[in-house]
Amino acid sequence: MSDHQSLSFTQRGIRPINKLICLSLVSAALLMLDSRYAPVQTAKRYVATALVPLQWVATQPVEWYKYGSALFQSQNYLLSENQRLMQENSRLKLQVHHADLQAKELSDLKSLYSLSQHGLKITTAAEVVSNGREPIGSHLTINKGSKEGVRAGDAVVDDTGLIGQVSEVHPLTAEVSLLTDSNTVVPIMVARTGVRSLVYGGSGELLLRYFPTDADLQPNDILVTSGLDSVYPAGIPVAKVMQTSRNAGTPFYRVQLTALAAFRSSKYVLVLPQTEQPAVQAASAASAVAASAPTAP
């Protein structure tokens, strides 16, 4: 009999149906007490107050999860928004630089157009496409050549002054020797006084070698082309006198010049045609007079 009881898989106790009946009766009694007796309501308030910390602790994992999720989403949003704003800023900067470049090009073209209104006979306007084969060279390449009427020896200017002379011409391009080239010599005169001389190029600078000390020359004087040759029309700004001093032992000034043209930053230039040699003109006029004169009997 004892062996049979030890092998039993069931335990004696209150049956589930009885538990349900008992709990239902207790619930009904508590509801009646809650609705009819004030001390029960007071006890409920005390119990609710005591359970607040437990409720707070129970809700914290959910709140932390919500906070972490919101923080992660906010961080991702801020990172993506920051990246978008950086890209937009870069795009706007490029647009501003492009607009500034276009404005500068428009200003250069307007300046060249205004220069063309001052009586200069212009063969063509050209764009500088290269600064030459050397980083700091004495030549430029323009995008106009013999097909547009450009000839070797034509003068080249920008809106601020004389740049140089066409030295080599191709069908579609031409090479320009700058004023600073060692082979360049430009007849000039002082705009203020009209005294004439020559400006030489050499070693990337302009030289006024033989200006007599008995002539008036002062800092800030502007040197312009004198027009005494067939290449450079008269009145084109060439250089500005920065400093003068008397060269001991010689009758000439020691002069420091700065070119007025923007050799490296000008994008557009003008090509001026050569004029007929004055000597040729004079010879032609003399020949015409001699031919029309009556012969002696």
C-alpha angles and dihedrals in degrees: 000000000000091000091054092052093050092054094052114119094200129082126213118240144103112331118237093247091054091049090053092050092049094048091047091053091048091049092050091049092050091049091052092047091047093053097042109032124059095203089065090054090049090051090050091055091051091049092047090050091049091050095053095089090048091050091048091051091047093052097045098084089054092047092047090050091050092046093048092047092049091046092050092048091047092050092050090048093049092048093049091045091049091051091048092049091048090052091047091049091051091049092050091048090053090049091050092050090047091049091048090050092049091047091051092048090049090049091050091050091048090050091050090048091051089049089054089057093062096079099271114142104228125200097192146326116244140186123234107239101172141018092216135263095299128065090235104022136150098238139076131195121220128194097239126081144161093315088066093046098262113152134191109266097033115138120244123207139171128206093280104044151301117336102179145272135300105254103173131022130202128179095263104014141032136204120231124205110215125229088252092062111116092235095056123106120173125189106227142171133202106257092214099049106016093233109154129219142135131271117209129200123223143142093004095304142084122252130200098194108167110035108141118237092224089067123081114257125158138174114275092030112143120227116211133181112275095209093229093131134054095248110058121045115225121268102031111140111245111168146342124236108239102174138000132193135166112257108228113237096015133079092231135090123247102228134187114206136186122202117242097209120086099237097179104029103044111106098181128042139176125234113215120203120239119256125228115272111264089222091054090049091050092047091049091050092048091049091050092050092047092049093050095045116100117252121241116256 
